[in-house]
Amino acid sequence: MKNRKLIFSVIAILAITATGYIYFNSIEDPDDKALFQWISSQADYSYYRNDSTILATSKETERAHDDFMRVRLNSKALSVLDSAGKLPKDASFPDSSIIIKEIYSDKNQASPDLFAIIVKMKGDKNSGKDWLWAEYTPSGETEYSVTKNGRVCVKCHRSGDDYVRILKILK
C-alpha cells in the first residue's frame, strides 16, 4: 500500500511538472502572463534547505531587490542539489527548474512585496544564459518582463552556480 501511494505521488508530481512545461512551451510567444500562470500553478515548491525563515539580505546579495528575502525551488531544481543544498561540480539545473526569491521590505510581513523568478529554459528566445528572468507582484503584475532576457540580472548572477547565487550566499 505504501508503495502504491509513493508511486502515485511521483506520477502526480511528474504530471504537474510536465503539464506546466507543455503549457508554457505550447504558447507561440510566451509572455509574462503565461510565465506567472505557470509558476503559480506549480505545487511542488520547497524553501531552500527547508528553511522558511525570512532572511535579511546582505552584502553578498548586494541588497538586490529589497532588505529581506527567502527562496523556494520546485522539485526539478531541488533534484540536482546535494544534501548540503549545493550544485555538484560540473552540474547544471535541468529545464523547467523554477526558483522564486520572495522579496520583503519588512521581516514581519505576512506576504512578499515581489517575486523574482528564474526558470531554466535552454534555447528559449526570452532566455538570458538559459534562464528566463522576471519579477512580479503577488497579484501577477509585471515589474521586470521576461522579454528583457535578464539583461540587468545576468551581470550579478554570473558569480552563482549556473547563475543561481543563493547556493553560494547561504553557507
NORNORBEL-V818559 format. One record per helix or strand of 2 or more residues. SS is the DSSP state (a for helix, b for strand). FROM is the first residue (numbers start at 0). TO is the last residue. If there is no record, write none. Layout:
((SS & FROM & TO) (SS & FROM & TO))
This chain:
((a & 1 & 25) (a & 31 & 40) (b & 44 & 46) (a & 47 & 49) (b & 54 & 55) (b & 67 & 73) (a & 74 & 77) (b & 97 & 103) (b & 113 & 119) (b & 130 & 135) (b & 141 & 143) (a & 145 & 147) (a & 153 & 156) (a & 165 & 168))
